[in-house]
Amino acid sequence: MTYIITKALAPIFLILLLGFWAGKARLVDNKNVAILNIFLMDFSLPAALFLATVQTSWTGIYRQLPEIAILTLAMWIAYGFVYWMCVKVWKKSMADAAVLALTVALPNYAALGLPILNGVFGEGTGTSLNVAVAIATGAVMITPVCLMLLERAKAAESGGTDSGFSLLLKLIYLSFKKPIVFGPLAGVLGSAILGAFHAKLPELAIIAIRPLGIAALASALFLTGVILSARKLKLNTAVVVSALIKNLIQPFIAWGVVILFGIDPVVGRAGILLIALSAGFFGVVFGNRYGVQSPDAESTLLVSTGAFVVTIPLFIMLTAHMVHP
């Protein structure tokens, strides 16, 4: 078990540290990372999400509906609660609250999902589909919420006059124009169309797009390291509570969903372990894209990733009886 966790975390910490060192050593301007951000959020990551979904059959996606339900409810509940705490208790701005809430609610599916599930269930057991669906679910079901709040905050700062239903429609339109949201949606649509004609995405298209998608994980981790190099770790109530919600409470929320809806134990365990992954880096990256610096989100990302070494073995052991009574 120790080897599985170490193997999963080693590349993550290595690339994060390389980005952190590059920023500290001034090899990269850690206060102006717009070019890296655009490459990641508008090109590399959308390509990875598109390939992950378009290569999955529509039937396969449909069979993952219970997993989607587990992930969506656990993410929505965590996001709503953390956002409420940010605004009502910690008195944060809308944009800062949106970033911290996403950091807590959206697990690090891309980096940790496959190594952990392969280690628990074994390779060749459909874990790649589990992770692909998780990534797509996160991109479609929770990131637009954060993007809409960031767009609304940006509009308010610029003196926007839209309000009510018209503002909501505008924010939805702007959010779904983002490649990070449109990419996986296009993949799902493409999967449905290809399935209807019993066809597959041309191999040449896959070969052409794949290198861009492969760069997504390393780019995201490196960029996060660069961003963090310009910040200082600050422990406070918001950071500690956020990390506890992410690493302990959110997985139990997912477990409650499994019990409430009587979801198959194997699917349920996969969903719980995916939610039990550490905080993802999307919140920090999105915030940087909108000029929002959230020290609490950055500190939560670091604390959650460190605590993950302890909490993921806990949930692996607690859920073992679900498939091995």
Backbone bond lengths (Angstrom), bond angles and torsions (degrees), N, CA, C in turn:
res aa  C-N    CA-C-N  psi(-1)  N-CA   C-N-CA  omega(-1)  CA-C   N-CA-C  phi
1 M - - - 1.454 - - 1.531 111.59 -
2 T 1.346 115.23 -42.22 1.464 119.30 178.70 1.518 110.66 -60.55
3 Y 1.340 116.17 -38.21 1.458 120.36 -179.49 1.531 110.76 -65.57
4 I 1.344 116.41 -40.86 1.468 120.52 179.86 1.524 110.76 -60.40
5 I 1.327 115.67 -46.86 1.463 119.92 -179.01 1.514 110.66 -65.71
6 T 1.321 116.74 -43.53 1.462 120.80 -179.20 1.519 110.82 -62.42
7 K 1.335 116.34 -44.40 1.463 120.21 -179.78 1.525 111.63 -63.48
8 A 1.331 116.71 -34.85 1.457 120.36 179.59 1.523 112.13 -72.69
9 L 1.334 116.56 -38.17 1.461 120.27 -174.76 1.519 113.93 -86.32
10 A 1.329 117.68 -25.40 1.468 120.69 -174.01 1.527 112.86 -55.57
11 P 1.347 119.93 -52.40 1.465 118.85 -179.78 1.518 113.39 -65.10
12 I 1.334 116.03 -31.23 1.465 119.77 -179.81 1.521 110.21 -65.24
13 F 1.335 116.05 -51.63 1.451 119.74 -179.21 1.527 111.17 -65.74
14 L 1.329 116.89 -35.84 1.467 119.57 -179.82 1.516 111.12 -62.11
15 I 1.344 117.03 -49.65 1.466 120.04 -177.29 1.523 111.05 -69.77
16 L 1.336 116.80 -38.24 1.466 119.61 174.88 1.525 110.91 -59.14
17 L 1.321 116.44 -44.88 1.464 120.95 -179.37 1.518 111.26 -66.44
18 L 1.335 117.32 -37.73 1.466 119.95 177.12 1.527 110.65 -62.70
19 G 1.339 116.59 -43.92 1.458 119.97 177.19 1.513 111.40 -64.65
20 F 1.339 116.06 -40.95 1.467 120.84 178.33 1.527 110.37 -62.14
21 W 1.342 116.50 -46.35 1.465 120.76 179.40 1.523 111.73 -63.99
22 A 1.347 116.46 -40.87 1.467 120.07 179.71 1.522 110.86 -61.66
23 G 1.338 116.21 -37.64 1.461 119.57 177.76 1.512 112.11 -70.74
24 K 1.341 116.64 -44.21 1.466 120.41 179.90 1.523 111.84 -65.07
25 A 1.339 116.58 -36.97 1.468 121.28 -178.39 1.532 111.73 -82.20
26 R 1.319 116.84 0.58 1.468 122.87 179.66 1.524 112.44 64.64
27 L 1.331 117.51 22.44 1.454 119.68 172.20 1.526 109.36 -71.82
28 V 1.325 115.07 -26.42 1.462 122.83 174.98 1.519 107.44 -129.38
29 D 1.321 116.63 138.09 1.458 120.55 177.83 1.528 108.26 -72.92
30 N 1.337 116.29 102.95 1.463 119.27 -174.17 1.528 113.92 -76.52
31 K 1.297 117.83 -1.85 1.469 120.41 176.71 1.527 111.91 -103.12
32 N 1.320 116.67 -9.53 1.463 121.19 179.13 1.531 108.56 -136.42
33 V 1.318 115.29 89.53 1.465 120.33 -174.76 1.528 111.23 -116.64
34 A 1.321 116.33 29.97 1.463 120.14 -175.35 1.519 112.29 -61.29
35 I 1.329 117.78 -40.41 1.463 120.50 -177.67 1.527 110.67 -64.39
36 L 1.337 116.70 -46.36 1.465 120.61 177.56 1.528 110.59 -61.11
37 N 1.314 115.14 -39.73 1.463 120.51 -178.17 1.524 111.15 -64.83
38 I 1.322 116.69 -44.26 1.464 120.93 179.91 1.519 110.83 -63.91
39 F 1.332 116.57 -43.43 1.469 119.78 178.61 1.524 111.17 -58.56
40 L 1.330 116.09 -44.53 1.462 120.07 -177.25 1.522 111.77 -70.30
41 M 1.330 117.00 -54.43 1.461 121.39 -168.73 1.525 113.55 -79.72
42 D 1.345 117.91 -26.10 1.462 119.93 -176.48 1.527 113.71 -104.31
43 F 1.333 117.26 -14.41 1.457 119.41 -175.87 1.534 113.24 -129.19
44 S 1.330 117.23 -64.41 1.458 120.59 -170.29 1.529 113.06 -66.59
45 L 1.326 117.10 -54.28 1.465 120.05 -176.98 1.526 112.56 -66.23
46 P 1.341 120.28 -43.68 1.470 119.09 175.21 1.526 112.66 -57.76
47 A 1.340 117.16 -36.60 1.468 119.86 178.52 1.523 110.61 -64.86
48 A 1.338 116.55 -41.68 1.466 120.36 179.36 1.521 110.91 -63.67
49 L 1.320 117.22 -42.66 1.464 121.33 -178.97 1.524 111.34 -69.41
50 F 1.321 116.77 -36.50 1.466 120.51 177.60 1.530 110.53 -62.37
51 L 1.330 117.05 -47.72 1.462 120.36 -179.64 1.517 111.70 -65.13
52 A 1.336 116.85 -37.03 1.461 120.37 -178.61 1.522 111.76 -63.25
53 T 1.329 117.35 -32.91 1.460 120.53 -176.96 1.527 113.02 -95.45
54 V 1.320 118.16 -38.76 1.460 119.85 -175.60 1.522 111.96 -68.97
55 Q 1.348 116.73 -25.05 1.465 120.05 179.45 1.524 113.01 -87.79
56 T 1.330 116.44 -0.29 1.464 121.23 177.02 1.524 108.54 -98.15
57 S 1.322 116.92 129.70 1.463 120.19 -178.39 1.526 110.20 -63.20
58 W 1.326 115.87 151.51 1.464 120.47 179.13 1.524 110.80 -61.58
59 T 1.330 115.84 -35.78 1.465 119.53 176.80 1.523 110.41 -63.59
60 G 1.342 115.58 -42.60 1.457 119.59 178.56 1.512 112.04 -62.07
61 I 1.340 116.27 -40.35 1.465 120.67 178.01 1.526 109.91 -65.07
62 Y 1.343 116.87 -41.97 1.462 121.09 -179.00 1.525 111.23 -62.05
63 R 1.316 116.79 -38.39 1.465 120.52 -179.74 1.525 112.60 -69.81
64 Q 1.326 115.68 -14.41 1.452 119.41 179.41 1.523 112.91 -91.82
65 L 1.337 117.63 9.38 1.468 120.98 -178.78 1.535 112.63 -56.39
66 P 1.349 119.55 -41.00 1.468 117.95 176.57 1.525 112.65 -60.33
67 E 1.337 117.12 -41.07 1.468 119.84 177.18 1.521 110.46 -63.43
68 I 1.331 116.42 -42.24 1.460 120.49 178.67 1.521 110.63 -59.81
69 A 1.350 116.55 -39.75 1.468 120.71 178.78 1.526 110.92 -63.57
70 I 1.326 117.33 -43.69 1.465 121.37 179.44 1.527 110.13 -60.30
71 L 1.325 115.67 -51.38 1.460 120.50 -175.75 1.527 111.34 -65.57
72 T 1.329 116.53 -44.84 1.464 120.26 -176.56 1.530 111.55 -62.79
73 L 1.320 116.99 -49.45 1.467 120.15 -178.71 1.527 111.44 -63.93
74 A 1.323 117.05 -42.51 1.467 119.90 179.76 1.524 111.01 -64.22
75 M 1.323 116.81 -39.03 1.470 120.02 179.65 1.523 111.51 -71.35
76 W 1.335 117.30 -43.88 1.464 120.41 -179.73 1.524 111.70 -62.55
77 I 1.326 116.67 -44.87 1.466 120.09 -178.84 1.523 110.71 -63.14
78 A 1.330 116.18 -45.59 1.463 119.84 179.43 1.527 110.87 -64.20
79 Y 1.330 116.83 -42.95 1.466 120.08 -179.25 1.526 110.75 -62.47
80 G 1.329 116.16 -48.18 1.458 119.88 -178.19 1.515 112.56 -61.20
81 F 1.336 116.35 -42.65 1.459 119.46 -178.07 1.527 111.44 -68.37
82 V 1.332 117.13 -45.59 1.468 119.84 -179.51 1.523 110.68 -65.49
83 Y 1.329 117.07 -40.20 1.470 119.52 178.30 1.524 110.30 -61.68
84 W 1.331 116.84 -43.06 1.466 120.63 178.16 1.521 110.88 -61.80
85 M 1.333 117.60 -43.80 1.462 121.48 177.62 1.524 110.92 -60.69
86 C 1.325 116.09 -41.83 1.464 120.28 -179.08 1.525 111.84 -61.54
87 V 1.319 115.80 -46.07 1.470 120.63 -174.67 1.525 112.15 -78.73
88 K 1.340 116.92 -44.88 1.461 120.84 -173.01 1.527 113.78 -87.83
89 V 1.328 117.69 -34.79 1.466 120.80 -175.04 1.519 111.80 -100.87
90 W 1.334 116.03 -49.13 1.470 119.60 -175.66 1.522 112.99 -93.41
91 K 1.338 117.17 -1.69 1.472 123.48 172.74 1.526 112.97 55.98
92 K 1.313 116.09 45.41 1.459 120.98 178.18 1.520 110.69 -89.22
93 S 1.316 116.17 161.53 1.455 120.58 175.24 1.527 109.84 -72.22
94 M 1.318 116.25 165.67 1.457 120.87 179.74 1.524 111.43 -59.02
95 A 1.325 116.37 -44.46 1.465 120.37 -177.73 1.522 111.37 -66.51
96 D 1.324 117.35 -45.56 1.462 121.43 179.49 1.524 110.35 -62.39
97 A 1.330 116.31 -41.76 1.466 121.05 179.03 1.519 111.15 -63.87
98 A 1.335 116.79 -40.09 1.461 121.12 179.61 1.522 111.24 -62.17
99 V 1.337 116.46 -40.64 1.462 121.69 -178.45 1.525 111.33 -69.22
100 L 1.335 117.22 -47.23 1.462 120.21 -179.63 1.530 110.59 -65.47
101 A 1.326 117.61 -40.28 1.458 120.67 -179.87 1.527 111.16 -62.91
102 L 1.331 117.67 -40.04 1.464 120.26 178.37 1.521 111.20 -68.38
103 T 1.324 116.89 -37.89 1.456 120.52 178.02 1.520 110.87 -58.98
104 V 1.322 116.69 -38.81 1.463 121.24 179.96 1.530 111.41 -78.15
105 A 1.324 117.31 -44.00 1.465 121.26 -170.14 1.520 113.73 -75.36
106 L 1.332 117.59 -33.21 1.467 120.90 -173.60 1.519 110.78 -100.48
107 P 1.340 118.24 107.14 1.465 121.11 -179.23 1.526 112.12 -67.08
108 N 1.325 115.14 167.50 1.457 121.71 -178.88 1.526 109.98 -84.40
109 Y 1.354 115.42 65.10 1.461 120.61 -178.20 1.525 112.10 -58.24
110 A 1.327 116.00 -45.09 1.463 120.73 -171.00 1.524 112.42 -61.40
111 A 1.322 117.49 -42.08 1.457 120.37 -174.37 1.513 113.31 -89.51
112 L 1.331 117.37 -35.36 1.467 120.31 -169.75 1.526 114.33 -109.25
113 G 1.336 117.36 -18.82 1.451 119.75 -173.01 1.514 114.75 -58.38
114 L 1.338 116.84 -55.46 1.460 119.93 -175.44 1.530 113.17 -66.58
115 P 1.336 119.74 -45.59 1.476 118.34 178.67 1.526 113.11 -59.04
116 I 1.328 117.08 -40.54 1.463 119.75 -178.15 1.528 111.33 -70.76
117 L 1.332 117.71 -48.16 1.466 119.77 -178.71 1.523 111.88 -66.42
118 N 1.339 117.35 -38.12 1.468 119.47 176.39 1.527 110.68 -62.29
119 G 1.320 116.10 -39.23 1.452 119.88 -179.77 1.515 112.74 -67.46
120 V 1.346 116.58 -32.84 1.469 120.80 -177.63 1.530 111.86 -86.06
121 F 1.347 116.58 -47.16 1.459 120.58 -174.00 1.527 113.14 -99.18
122 G 1.332 117.30 -18.67 1.453 120.68 -176.99 1.516 111.38 95.16
123 E 1.314 116.59 149.29 1.465 121.15 178.64 1.525 109.77 -70.00
124 G 1.337 115.13 152.27 1.449 119.73 179.27 1.519 114.24 77.26
125 T 1.328 117.31 17.09 1.473 120.89 -179.76 1.529 111.53 -110.47
126 G 1.317 116.94 19.50 1.459 120.81 178.75 1.508 114.33 87.00
127 T 1.338 117.06 11.88 1.464 119.34 -178.07 1.519 112.48 -66.78
128 S 1.331 117.17 -30.94 1.464 119.08 179.09 1.521 110.72 -63.69
129 L 1.335 116.99 -36.24 1.463 120.51 176.96 1.520 110.24 -68.33
130 N 1.336 117.41 -41.37 1.461 121.05 176.91 1.520 110.83 -54.99
131 V 1.325 116.18 -46.61 1.467 120.83 -176.62 1.523 110.96 -71.01
132 A 1.339 117.26 -40.27 1.461 120.26 178.52 1.522 110.76 -60.77
133 V 1.338 116.15 -43.50 1.463 120.58 178.69 1.532 110.37 -65.63
134 A 1.334 116.63 -38.74 1.466 120.07 178.99 1.528 111.07 -62.74
135 I 1.326 116.10 -44.55 1.463 120.09 179.59 1.526 110.44 -62.34
136 A 1.331 116.12 -45.53 1.459 120.00 179.82 1.522 111.43 -64.78
137 T 1.336 116.76 -41.14 1.466 120.76 178.93 1.517 110.82 -61.20
138 G 1.330 116.55 -44.57 1.458 119.85 178.28 1.514 112.20 -61.65
139 A 1.338 115.76 -42.06 1.461 120.11 -177.84 1.523 112.33 -68.78
140 V 1.331 116.41 -35.69 1.465 119.99 -175.05 1.525 112.81 -90.92
141 M 1.348 117.74 -37.30 1.457 121.50 -169.73 1.525 114.98 -95.83
142 I 1.332 118.57 -20.66 1.470 118.24 -176.57 1.522 113.38 -126.47
143 T 1.338 118.85 -36.35 1.469 118.20 -178.73 1.526 113.36 -63.92
144 P 1.356 120.04 -34.59 1.474 118.13 176.94 1.523 113.27 -60.55
145 V 1.344 117.66 -29.95 1.464 120.49 177.85 1.520 109.75 -62.04
146 C 1.335 115.81 -47.73 1.463 120.24 178.74 1.527 111.11 -64.00
147 L 1.325 116.48 -43.94 1.463 120.30 -178.87 1.524 111.42 -62.67
148 M 1.329 116.95 -39.38 1.462 119.76 179.22 1.525 111.15 -65.14
149 L 1.331 116.84 -40.23 1.462 120.05 178.21 1.522 111.15 -66.65
150 L 1.333 116.64 -39.67 1.464 119.96 177.85 1.526 110.97 -66.27
151 E 1.326 116.87 -40.13 1.463 120.66 177.44 1.531 110.62 -64.39
152 R 1.338 115.46 -39.24 1.470 119.33 179.88 1.524 110.73 -66.37
153 A 1.335 116.28 -42.28 1.461 119.93 178.15 1.524 110.62 -63.29
154 K 1.339 115.95 -40.51 1.464 120.85 179.25 1.522 110.59 -64.27
155 A 1.336 116.38 -42.26 1.464 120.71 178.70 1.525 110.87 -63.88
156 A 1.342 116.72 -39.27 1.462 120.26 179.97 1.524 110.86 -65.01
157 E 1.336 117.00 -39.15 1.463 120.77 179.90 1.526 111.78 -66.78
158 S 1.336 115.21 -32.54 1.463 118.94 -178.60 1.519 112.63 -88.96
159 G 1.330 116.08 6.51 1.463 119.93 176.91 1.502 114.29 79.85
160 G 1.357 117.31 28.40 1.460 120.57 178.66 1.513 111.15 -60.75
161 T 1.319 115.88 147.35 1.468 120.42 -176.26 1.523 112.62 -109.93
162 D 1.325 117.46 -6.44 1.458 119.18 -179.42 1.520 110.43 -64.17
163 S 1.304 116.73 147.99 1.460 119.89 178.58 1.515 109.09 -151.78
164 G 1.316 115.65 166.26 1.449 121.43 174.70 1.515 113.59 63.11
165 F 1.346 114.39 -140.60 1.457 121.27 -173.65 1.528 111.94 -64.06
166 S 1.334 117.25 -38.40 1.468 120.14 -179.73 1.510 111.17 -63.03
167 L 1.351 117.58 -37.70 1.462 121.12 177.98 1.521 110.47 -66.89
168 L 1.353 116.02 -41.03 1.460 119.63 179.31 1.524 110.79 -61.13
169 L 1.331 116.93 -45.36 1.459 120.33 178.89 1.529 111.51 -61.53
170 K 1.321 115.77 -40.76 1.460 120.04 179.96 1.520 110.86 -64.39
171 L 1.340 115.92 -42.88 1.461 119.88 -178.85 1.529 111.46 -66.96
172 I 1.346 116.38 -38.93 1.459 119.77 176.76 1.525 110.14 -63.07
173 Y 1.323 115.66 -43.42 1.471 120.52 179.39 1.525 111.06 -61.53
174 L 1.339 116.38 -46.57 1.464 120.10 -179.45 1.529 111.53 -65.10
175 S 1.323 116.90 -38.51 1.456 120.92 -179.33 1.523 111.24 -65.62
176 F 1.328 116.26 -45.86 1.458 119.32 -176.39 1.526 112.49 -76.99
177 K 1.329 117.22 -8.61 1.457 120.25 170.99 1.522 111.45 -77.48
178 K 1.333 116.21 -18.74 1.455 119.83 -178.22 1.529 109.48 -66.44
179 P 1.332 118.38 131.33 1.470 120.36 179.00 1.514 113.30 -55.69
180 I 1.349 118.00 -33.01 1.461 121.04 -178.07 1.528 111.01 -64.82
181 V 1.326 117.71 -26.60 1.458 122.15 177.32 1.528 110.48 -93.73
182 F 1.324 115.82 -41.07 1.465 120.18 -177.04 1.523 112.03 -68.97
183 G 1.342 117.81 -32.61 1.453 121.57 -177.10 1.523 113.78 -55.76
184 P 1.350 118.12 -58.93 1.466 118.54 179.57 1.523 113.60 -66.34
185 L 1.349 117.57 -31.73 1.461 119.60 176.67 1.525 110.62 -63.75
186 A 1.332 116.40 -41.89 1.465 120.40 176.98 1.518 110.72 -63.76
187 G 1.338 116.48 -35.15 1.454 120.31 178.03 1.513 112.12 -65.33
188 V 1.338 116.97 -43.84 1.466 121.27 178.58 1.525 110.00 -63.49
189 L 1.340 116.23 -45.08 1.465 120.25 178.71 1.524 110.52 -62.49
190 G 1.336 115.87 -43.08 1.458 119.92 178.84 1.516 111.96 -62.47
191 S 1.335 116.30 -39.27 1.460 120.42 178.29 1.525 110.94 -61.91
192 A 1.331 116.61 -42.39 1.463 120.66 179.68 1.526 110.87 -64.45
193 I 1.333 117.17 -43.89 1.468 120.86 -178.74 1.528 110.84 -66.52
194 L 1.325 116.33 -46.28 1.463 120.07 179.58 1.529 110.92 -62.91
195 G 1.338 116.12 -38.88 1.457 119.46 179.00 1.519 111.85 -64.80
196 A 1.335 116.99 -36.97 1.462 120.67 -179.39 1.530 111.24 -63.70
197 F 1.332 115.99 -30.80 1.472 120.65 -179.68 1.535 112.34 -102.29
198 H 1.360 115.35 9.25 1.469 120.75 -179.85 1.534 110.75 53.25
199 A 1.318 114.91 43.62 1.455 120.65 -177.77 1.527 110.17 -120.10
200 K 1.308 115.68 171.51 1.458 122.13 176.99 1.523 109.52 -128.60
201 L 1.318 115.50 157.65 1.461 119.58 175.57 1.526 108.48 -62.16
202 P 1.329 117.55 131.59 1.465 119.58 -179.22 1.522 112.04 -53.53
203 E 1.335 115.65 138.74 1.462 120.77 -177.68 1.522 111.25 -58.37
204 L 1.335 116.61 -36.32 1.462 120.34 -179.86 1.522 111.08 -61.73
205 A 1.347 116.75 -38.49 1.462 120.43 178.46 1.524 110.86 -65.13
206 I 1.333 116.26 -41.06 1.466 120.65 178.77 1.524 110.34 -63.66
207 I 1.327 115.84 -45.65 1.468 120.61 -179.80 1.524 110.65 -61.35
208 A 1.335 116.42 -37.57 1.461 120.54 -177.88 1.521 112.49 -71.57
209 I 1.340 116.92 -37.16 1.462 121.27 -174.57 1.526 112.32 -86.86
210 R 1.350 117.10 -32.39 1.459 121.49 -170.62 1.534 114.21 -53.13
211 P 1.350 119.94 -45.66 1.480 118.44 -178.80 1.520 113.36 -57.38
212 L 1.338 116.07 -35.57 1.461 119.62 178.71 1.523 110.10 -67.15
213 G 1.336 116.68 -40.89 1.453 120.10 178.71 1.514 113.21 -68.18
214 I 1.340 116.35 -37.68 1.460 120.26 179.94 1.521 111.20 -60.78
215 A 1.327 115.92 -32.33 1.463 120.30 -178.07 1.519 113.28 -72.15
216 A 1.344 117.47 -11.32 1.460 120.82 -172.09 1.521 112.81 -62.88
217 L 1.337 117.67 -49.47 1.455 120.50 -174.77 1.522 111.24 -62.86
218 A 1.319 116.16 -51.13 1.463 119.35 -179.20 1.523 110.83 -62.17
219 S 1.327 116.70 -40.28 1.468 120.40 179.74 1.521 111.15 -62.80
220 A 1.333 116.06 -44.25 1.468 120.30 -178.49 1.525 111.22 -63.91
221 L 1.324 116.75 -45.13 1.461 120.15 -179.43 1.523 111.07 -67.67
222 F 1.325 116.90 -43.02 1.463 120.62 179.59 1.526 110.35 -62.48
223 L 1.336 116.37 -45.80 1.460 120.77 179.30 1.526 111.01 -61.70
224 T 1.327 116.27 -41.54 1.467 119.64 178.38 1.519 110.48 -61.68
225 G 1.335 116.73 -42.77 1.465 120.58 177.19 1.512 112.01 -60.82
226 V 1.326 116.76 -41.98 1.467 120.93 178.35 1.522 110.86 -62.45
227 I 1.346 115.87 -45.59 1.464 120.38 179.28 1.523 110.86 -61.02
228 L 1.345 116.28 -44.56 1.465 120.51 -178.24 1.522 111.82 -66.50
229 S 1.327 117.18 -26.78 1.468 119.81 -179.20 1.519 111.80 -65.01
230 A 1.317 116.64 -20.03 1.461 120.55 178.88 1.523 111.98 -92.92
231 R 1.333 116.64 2.59 1.455 121.15 -177.21 1.520 110.85 -119.55
232 K 1.323 115.95 167.79 1.460 122.20 175.19 1.524 108.83 -117.58
233 L 1.331 115.76 140.91 1.461 120.60 177.79 1.518 109.11 -69.18
234 K 1.324 115.44 122.77 1.460 120.78 -179.47 1.524 108.71 -125.89
235 L 1.313 116.14 116.30 1.453 121.12 177.59 1.523 109.99 -92.88
236 N 1.305 116.01 124.62 1.459 121.33 176.37 1.528 107.91 -148.50
237 T 1.302 116.41 -176.63 1.461 120.64 -177.19 1.517 112.16 -59.67
238 A 1.330 116.99 -42.68 1.462 120.52 -178.57 1.522 111.53 -61.68
239 V 1.320 117.04 -41.75 1.465 121.51 -178.91 1.526 110.56 -67.49
240 V 1.319 117.16 -47.54 1.469 121.08 -178.22 1.525 110.89 -63.59
241 V 1.345 116.70 -46.33 1.469 120.27 179.96 1.526 110.41 -64.10
242 S 1.320 116.87 -42.16 1.466 120.80 -179.59 1.527 111.24 -61.94
243 A 1.327 116.82 -43.62 1.466 120.68 179.29 1.527 111.17 -65.33
244 L 1.323 117.16 -38.82 1.468 120.71 177.86 1.527 111.06 -64.68
245 I 1.332 116.26 -41.49 1.457 119.81 178.36 1.521 110.18 -62.54
246 K 1.328 115.89 -45.32 1.466 119.82 -177.49 1.521 112.40 -64.80
247 N 1.318 117.13 -51.09 1.460 120.89 -169.59 1.527 114.26 -85.39
248 L 1.332 118.18 -22.89 1.460 119.75 -176.07 1.529 113.46 -120.67
249 I 1.328 116.96 -51.10 1.463 119.46 -172.83 1.523 112.09 -73.83
250 Q 1.326 117.96 -44.26 1.461 120.15 -177.78 1.539 112.95 -59.85
251 P 1.340 119.87 -42.02 1.470 118.78 176.05 1.531 113.12 -61.21
252 F 1.327 116.92 -35.03 1.467 119.17 177.43 1.530 111.15 -70.55
253 I 1.332 116.96 -30.46 1.470 120.39 173.46 1.528 109.31 -62.04
254 A 1.345 115.62 -45.86 1.468 120.29 177.94 1.521 110.79 -60.62
255 W 1.319 116.78 -40.10 1.472 121.47 178.36 1.525 109.94 -62.64
256 G 1.319 116.59 -39.91 1.460 120.38 177.60 1.521 111.85 -62.49
257 V 1.337 117.26 -38.60 1.465 121.41 177.43 1.524 110.10 -62.75
258 V 1.337 116.52 -42.57 1.466 121.42 179.19 1.523 110.53 -58.93
259 I 1.332 116.57 -45.69 1.466 121.12 -179.16 1.527 111.11 -68.75
260 L 1.335 116.32 -44.15 1.464 121.40 -176.30 1.521 112.26 -60.19
261 F 1.337 116.57 -41.59 1.467 120.54 -175.93 1.533 112.78 -100.13
262 G 1.329 117.69 4.14 1.456 120.55 177.67 1.511 113.57 59.75
263 I 1.324 116.81 42.38 1.473 122.12 -176.75 1.523 110.49 -73.51
264 D 1.330 115.46 145.06 1.464 122.02 179.26 1.530 110.25 -48.92
265 P 1.338 118.15 133.95 1.471 121.33 -174.92 1.523 114.54 -57.32
266 V 1.338 117.45 -39.68 1.466 119.54 -179.14 1.528 110.20 -65.62
267 V 1.340 116.31 -47.41 1.462 120.66 177.54 1.527 109.80 -63.62
268 G 1.334 115.44 -41.69 1.459 119.69 179.65 1.509 112.87 -61.17
269 R 1.329 116.72 -43.30 1.463 119.59 -179.69 1.527 110.79 -64.73
270 A 1.330 116.74 -41.60 1.468 119.99 178.10 1.527 110.79 -60.71
271 G 1.335 116.05 -42.76 1.461 120.24 179.27 1.512 112.72 -63.81
272 I 1.337 116.26 -42.93 1.467 120.41 179.26 1.521 110.96 -63.07
273 L 1.329 117.05 -43.89 1.465 120.22 -178.64 1.523 111.65 -68.05
274 L 1.329 116.85 -33.61 1.465 119.14 176.57 1.531 110.68 -66.09
275 I 1.328 116.55 -41.58 1.463 120.09 178.05 1.527 110.75 -68.59
276 A 1.346 117.24 -29.29 1.464 121.45 -178.11 1.529 113.13 -75.92
277 L 1.336 117.40 -3.15 1.463 119.99 175.93 1.526 109.56 -64.72
278 S 1.313 115.94 160.49 1.474 120.09 -177.92 1.520 111.54 -69.70
279 A 1.315 116.37 170.97 1.467 122.49 -179.52 1.519 111.08 -58.01
280 G 1.324 115.39 142.58 1.456 120.56 178.34 1.517 111.83 -87.83
281 F 1.319 114.52 169.83 1.468 120.72 -175.69 1.523 113.51 -96.60
282 F 1.358 118.13 -1.31 1.461 120.21 -177.10 1.524 112.10 -59.73
283 G 1.332 117.27 -40.63 1.454 119.73 -178.18 1.514 112.25 -58.58
284 V 1.335 116.25 -46.81 1.468 121.15 179.57 1.522 110.64 -63.58
285 V 1.339 116.28 -43.37 1.462 120.42 -178.29 1.522 111.23 -67.34
286 F 1.341 117.48 -44.28 1.464 120.69 177.71 1.528 110.67 -60.48
287 G 1.332 115.27 -45.12 1.453 119.01 179.90 1.512 111.83 -58.75
288 N 1.322 115.88 -43.41 1.465 119.78 178.64 1.520 111.13 -61.60
289 R 1.338 115.77 -37.84 1.466 120.42 -179.46 1.529 111.03 -63.19
290 Y 1.327 117.15 -32.56 1.453 121.65 -178.82 1.529 112.39 -98.91
291 G 1.327 116.60 10.23 1.457 120.28 179.40 1.511 113.58 72.79
292 V 1.340 116.79 23.64 1.463 121.74 -179.64 1.522 108.92 -104.78
293 Q 1.311 117.10 115.96 1.455 121.90 177.28 1.529 108.69 -100.91
294 S 1.322 115.01 121.61 1.465 120.22 -177.71 1.527 109.34 -122.29
295 P 1.330 118.01 92.11 1.466 119.94 178.43 1.515 113.35 -56.13
296 D 1.330 117.28 -34.44 1.458 120.37 179.50 1.523 111.20 -67.10
297 A 1.340 117.28 -39.16 1.462 120.36 177.69 1.524 110.45 -65.95
298 E 1.320 116.43 -41.90 1.463 120.37 179.82 1.526 111.07 -65.28
299 S 1.323 116.59 -41.71 1.465 120.36 178.85 1.528 110.64 -68.48
300 T 1.335 116.96 -38.22 1.467 120.54 177.52 1.522 110.48 -62.50
301 L 1.323 116.77 -40.02 1.461 120.76 177.66 1.525 111.18 -58.88
302 L 1.309 116.84 -44.67 1.462 121.30 -179.42 1.533 111.56 -68.37
303 V 1.328 116.08 -46.71 1.468 120.10 -177.77 1.530 110.58 -65.03
304 S 1.329 116.83 -43.26 1.453 120.83 -179.47 1.526 111.81 -63.31
305 T 1.334 116.49 -41.34 1.461 120.18 179.71 1.525 110.89 -65.77
306 G 1.322 117.30 -39.04 1.455 120.22 177.31 1.520 111.97 -67.51
307 A 1.336 116.52 -42.95 1.468 120.71 -179.16 1.519 112.05 -69.85
308 F 1.318 116.97 -22.65 1.462 122.38 -179.59 1.531 112.22 -56.78
309 V 1.314 116.10 -32.68 1.468 120.14 179.37 1.524 110.89 -59.28
310 V 1.325 116.67 -28.95 1.466 121.50 -179.80 1.525 111.86 -94.31
311 T 1.339 117.20 -40.12 1.465 120.03 -171.43 1.525 113.67 -78.42
312 I 1.343 118.94 -33.45 1.469 118.33 -178.27 1.524 111.99 -68.40
313 P 1.334 120.56 -39.94 1.475 117.95 174.14 1.530 112.36 -61.06
314 L 1.333 116.07 -32.82 1.459 120.46 178.15 1.520 110.84 -60.39
315 F 1.331 117.31 -48.15 1.464 120.23 -177.71 1.525 112.11 -74.69
316 I 1.318 117.41 -28.46 1.467 119.36 173.83 1.525 109.72 -62.58
317 M 1.323 116.40 -42.34 1.466 120.59 179.68 1.531 111.57 -71.83
318 L 1.344 117.09 -41.61 1.466 120.54 -177.98 1.522 112.37 -65.13
319 T 1.343 117.15 -31.51 1.476 120.50 -176.72 1.530 112.40 -95.49
320 A 1.320 117.39 -0.04 1.471 119.60 -176.43 1.524 112.09 -59.70
321 H 1.335 117.36 -34.55 1.467 120.74 -177.84 1.528 112.21 -68.04
322 M 1.342 117.53 -17.10 1.457 120.38 -177.00 1.529 111.77 -65.52
323 V 1.338 116.12 -30.54 1.475 119.94 -179.49 1.523 111.54 -116.75
324 H 1.343 116.58 -10.51 1.458 120.72 178.53 1.532 108.77 -133.55
325 P 1.337 117.79 72.35 1.465 121.12 -175.94 1.521 111.28 -64.96
